Amino acid sequence: MARYITRRLIYMIAVVLTVSAITFGLMHTIPGGPFTREKALPATVIQNLEKYYHLDDPLPVQYVRYLYDVMVPRLTTQAPSNSLQDDFLINVKMGSLWLRWMNFGPSYAARSRTVNEIFRDQLPISIQLGLMALCVALLIGLPLGILAALKQNSILDYLGMSVAIFGVSVPVIVLGPILIWIFAVTLRWLPASGWGAKPPYVYFFLPRQMSWDFFKYAIMPAFALGLGSSAIIARLTRASLLQVIREDYIRTARAKGVREQVILLRHALKNSLVPVVTILGPMFAALVTGTFVTEQTFGIPGMGRYFVTSITNRDYPVIMGTILLYAVVLVLANLLVDIFYGFLDPRISYE
């Protein structure tokens, strides 16, 4: 297992480097620059800004410097300062030394803020929303899929699959305003926009208080974002469980007189979850990182909304940092899924 994880982590470094190189190259092929405005700045001002941010250096030099700042950890006796050039995402005190890692640099658009400061403010909100949406997807999708498989071709099967089709067919951009109109405007049960958690957060992303003031802002966006994923989980669970309950070992267990509940929970359901777990890795990364439409619809100040704005502004450090973090989340999620396979199916070997 340790060798397998080590090998995957090495692959992860290769993937992140590839993603960073492609992103860096594509950013600089787009016409214009981070200081291009509708009202053009004087040429001397642009020249001074490019010199200050080292944008006048050759592209390979800029790329190597960026990788060094982001990927190389440093051990220093100097405590963290308030300098825009000296803001690291990870600052851990180890005795008299500080371990400092991941300096994504200052933002070109919000020049008084660093990329790490933006991450600390916006990214936890997207993580909170994505985790709650994933919980909604599992709480709706798994029971629907199991019930539809056990009651195949019954009214419950048709009803469950109808809900799944509805979840896949109706996008957030349509479902969100409907929920706002019903629960915020008409019934006035929930707020139409905003987010209930404010920084600083516990363990980087957890809100300090899990009260109703927090959940009342999260119910509608989490449901709107998670419904589509719940439909995918429901359909996959149904198909996988139908295949498993027709296997020979399930018929053998029934012939031996094993109770139906034991057959379902210990044998059929456990084995049928392997395909479902496979999609949970990419689904988790997508829910955590792909929340722009949901955040825009419900007025949530998350990272997805800020990321799209940074693309419009050609804010290179924010674009690079966000894509690299998203790539790391996706690769780590897939690694956790692969490790979890062994608990679901002992036949899977990592050697």
KAQUI-V94227 format. One record per residue. SS is DSSP state (a for helix, b for strand, c for the rest). PSI is psi in whole degrees, 0 to 359 (999 if undefined). D_LAST is the distance of its C-alpha to the last C-alpha in Angstrom with 1 decimal. Layout:
BEGIN
SS;PSI;D_LAST
SS;PSI;D_LAST
END
This chain:
BEGIN
c;315;7.2
a;319;9.6
a;321;7.9
a;314;7.0
a;319;10.6
a;317;12.1
a;319;11.0
a;324;12.5
a;325;15.5
a;318;16.2
a;323;16.3
a;319;18.5
a;318;20.9
a;320;21.2
a;315;21.9
a;319;24.5
a;319;26.1
a;314;26.5
a;318;28.0
a;319;30.3
a;316;31.5
a;315;32.3
a;315;34.0
a;317;36.0
a;317;37.1
a;322;38.1
a;318;40.0
a;355;42.2
a;345;43.0
c;133;44.7
c;146;48.5
c;187;50.0
c;180;48.6
c;344;48.0
c;16;51.7
c;124;53.1
c;163;55.4
c;318;58.0
c;107;60.6
c;137;59.7
c;154;59.5
c;148;61.6
a;324;59.9
a;324;60.3
a;314;58.5
a;320;55.5
a;318;55.5
a;321;55.6
a;316;52.8
a;324;50.6
a;320;51.3
a;320;50.6
c;9;47.2
c;29;46.5
c;353;46.5
c;356;48.8
c;160;46.2
c;149;44.3
a;318;41.4
a;322;38.7
a;318;40.2
a;318;40.1
a;315;36.5
a;319;35.4
a;320;37.6
a;315;36.1
a;321;32.5
a;315;33.6
a;325;35.3
a;316;32.4
a;341;29.2
c;116;30.4
c;153;30.9
b;143;34.1
b;122;35.3
b;157;39.0
c;353;41.8
c;128;43.5
c;156;43.3
c;138;42.7
c;178;45.9
c;11;47.3
c;140;47.2
a;334;45.9
a;357;44.2
a;34;42.5
c;110;40.8
c;145;37.1
c;324;35.0
b;120;33.3
b;106;35.7
b;126;34.5
b;127;36.8
b;87;35.4
c;239;38.4
c;358;40.8
b;158;38.3
b;129;37.2
b;119;33.8
b;132;34.6
b;147;32.3
c;81;32.6
c;102;36.2
c;359;36.7
c;177;40.4
b;156;43.6
c;140;44.3
c;331;46.7
c;309;48.3
c;86;48.6
c;347;49.5
c;3;50.0
c;153;46.4
b;165;43.0
a;321;40.0
a;324;38.3
a;321;41.5
a;317;41.2
a;316;37.6
a;333;38.6
a;316;41.4
a;320;40.1
a;319;36.3
a;328;36.3
a;317;38.6
a;323;36.2
a;316;33.3
a;313;35.6
a;317;36.7
a;319;33.2
a;318;31.9
a;323;35.0
a;323;34.7
a;321;31.2
a;318;32.5
a;317;35.3
a;318;33.0
a;319;30.9
a;332;34.1
a;315;35.8
a;315;33.1
a;308;31.2
a;321;34.4
a;315;36.0
a;319;33.1
a;314;32.9
a;320;36.6
a;324;37.0
a;318;34.5
a;332;36.1
c;49;39.6
c;137;39.0
c;22;42.1
c;178;44.1
a;327;45.9
a;323;43.0
a;312;40.6
a;322;43.0
a;316;43.7
a;317;40.1
a;332;39.3
a;319;42.6
a;319;41.4
a;316;38.1
a;321;40.1
a;317;42.4
a;323;39.6
a;325;38.2
a;329;41.7
c;112;43.3
c;167;42.1
a;326;42.4
a;340;45.4
a;314;47.3
a;323;46.0
a;305;46.5
a;328;50.2
a;315;50.8
a;319;49.2
a;317;51.3
a;320;54.4
a;305;54.0
a;339;52.7
a;315;54.0
a;311;57.2
a;302;58.5
c;335;57.3
c;39;56.8
c;326;54.1
c;152;51.5
c;147;51.9
c;332;51.7
c;169;49.8
c;182;48.4
c;142;45.7
c;343;46.2
c;140;43.9
c;148;45.1
c;157;43.6
c;156;42.6
c;159;39.6
b;132;37.5
c;40;34.0
c;326;34.8
c;346;35.0
b;134;36.3
c;153;40.1
c;328;42.2
c;126;43.8
c;69;42.4
c;178;45.9
a;329;47.6
a;333;48.7
a;312;45.1
a;332;44.1
a;333;47.3
a;338;46.3
a;342;42.7
a;305;43.4
a;310;44.6
a;324;42.2
a;319;39.1
a;316;40.3
a;321;41.2
a;326;37.9
a;343;35.8
a;316;37.7
a;320;36.3
a;325;32.7
a;326;33.6
a;318;34.9
a;316;31.6
a;318;29.7
a;314;32.4
a;320;32.3
a;321;28.6
a;317;28.6
a;311;31.4
a;318;30.0
a;318;26.6
a;323;28.3
a;323;30.8
a;319;28.1
a;318;26.3
c;354;29.6
c;2;30.5
c;160;27.5
a;321;28.3
a;335;26.7
a;319;28.9
a;323;31.9
a;318;31.0
a;321;30.8
a;322;34.2
a;330;35.7
c;355;34.8
c;16;36.8
c;139;34.1
c;146;35.6
a;323;35.1
a;321;34.1
a;318;31.3
a;316;30.1
a;310;30.1
a;318;28.6
a;329;26.0
a;298;24.9
a;307;26.2
a;318;26.1
a;315;22.6
a;330;21.1
a;347;23.5
a;350;22.5
a;311;19.2
a;328;21.2
a;316;23.4
a;329;20.7
a;320;19.6
a;349;23.0
a;328;23.5
a;299;21.7
a;326;24.1
a;318;26.9
a;313;26.7
a;321;26.9
a;320;29.7
a;323;31.6
a;325;31.4
a;338;32.3
c;48;34.3
c;21;37.1
a;312;40.0
a;316;42.0
a;315;41.7
a;324;42.7
a;319;45.5
a;317;46.8
c;10;46.9
c;41;47.8
c;126;44.7
c;61;44.4
c;183;40.6
a;327;38.5
a;317;38.4
a;318;42.1
a;326;42.4
a;316;39.8
a;321;41.9
a;322;44.9
a;328;43.3
a;317;42.6
a;321;46.3
c;358;47.3
c;44;45.0
c;87;43.7
a;312;41.1
a;321;39.5
a;318;39.1
a;310;37.7
a;312;35.1
a;318;34.2
a;314;33.9
a;321;31.7
a;317;29.4
a;318;29.1
a;321;28.6
a;319;25.8
a;318;24.0
a;316;24.6
a;315;23.2
a;317;19.9
a;322;19.4
a;318;20.4
a;324;17.8
a;315;15.1
a;322;16.5
a;315;16.5
a;322;12.9
a;322;12.2
a;338;15.0
a;318;13.6
a;331;11.7
a;330;15.1
a;322;16.9
c;103;14.8
c;344;12.9
c;341;11.7
c;126;9.4
c;146;5.7
c;5;3.8
c;999;0.0
END
